[in-house]
């Protein structure tokens, strides 16, 4: 009975790596808003354990404000 609630036994508690990456990138995007520097992006990516390249795969078109602030 103790094993009944382990994540290994319940597939609904797991997500694939691609979905996890998208969730992390969306969290970063929400935290950064529409205006951010490359340094801020790198800081949040490091905190969430993804690279800036992975983030940019999820959001290939940065906001105009982000481009102007570089």
C-alpha positions as CSV (number, residue, x, y, z in Angstrom):
1,X,0.0,0.0,0.0
2,X,2.9,2.3,0.7
3,X,4.0,2.1,-3.0
4,X,0.6,3.1,-4.3
5,X,1.3,6.8,-4.5
6,X,4.8,6.8,-5.9
7,X,5.4,8.7,-9.1
8,X,6.9,5.7,-10.8
9,X,3.6,4.0,-10.6
10,X,1.5,6.9,-11.8
11,X,2.2,8.1,-15.4
12,X,0.0,11.1,-14.9
13,X,2.6,12.7,-12.6
14,X,5.3,12.7,-15.3
15,X,5.8,14.9,-18.4
16,X,8.2,14.5,-21.3
17,X,11.4,16.5,-21.5
18,X,10.1,18.7,-24.3
19,X,7.0,19.7,-22.2
20,X,9.2,20.4,-19.2
21,X,11.4,22.6,-21.3
22,X,8.4,24.6,-22.6
23,X,7.1,25.0,-19.0
24,X,10.4,26.3,-17.8
25,X,10.7,28.7,-20.8
26,X,7.2,30.0,-20.2
27,X,8.0,30.6,-16.5
28,X,11.1,32.6,-17.5
29,X,9.2,34.6,-20.1
30,X,6.5,35.5,-17.6
31,X,9.1,36.6,-15.0
32,X,11.0,38.7,-17.6
33,X,8.0,40.4,-19.1
34,X,8.4,42.2,-22.4
35,X,11.6,44.0,-21.7
36,X,14.8,42.3,-20.5
37,X,18.5,42.2,-21.1
38,X,20.6,39.3,-22.2
39,X,22.2,39.2,-18.7
40,X,18.7,38.9,-17.1
41,X,17.8,36.1,-19.5
42,X,21.0,34.2,-18.8
43,X,20.4,34.6,-15.0
44,X,16.9,33.1,-15.2
45,X,17.9,30.4,-17.6
46,X,20.6,29.3,-15.2
47,X,18.2,29.3,-12.3
48,X,15.7,27.1,-14.2
49,X,18.4,24.8,-15.5
50,X,18.1,25.5,-19.2
51,X,20.3,27.3,-21.8
52,X,19.5,30.5,-23.5
53,X,19.5,28.5,-26.8
54,X,16.8,26.2,-25.4
55,X,14.8,29.3,-24.3
56,X,15.1,30.8,-27.8
57,X,13.9,27.6,-29.4
58,X,10.6,28.1,-27.4
59,X,10.5,31.8,-28.1
60,X,12.3,32.4,-31.4
61,X,11.1,36.0,-31.8
62,X,12.1,38.2,-28.8
63,X,10.0,41.2,-28.1
64,X,10.9,44.5,-29.7
65,X,11.7,46.0,-26.3
66,X,14.1,43.2,-25.5
67,X,15.9,43.8,-28.8
68,X,16.2,47.5,-28.2
69,X,17.5,47.1,-24.7
70,X,20.5,45.1,-25.8
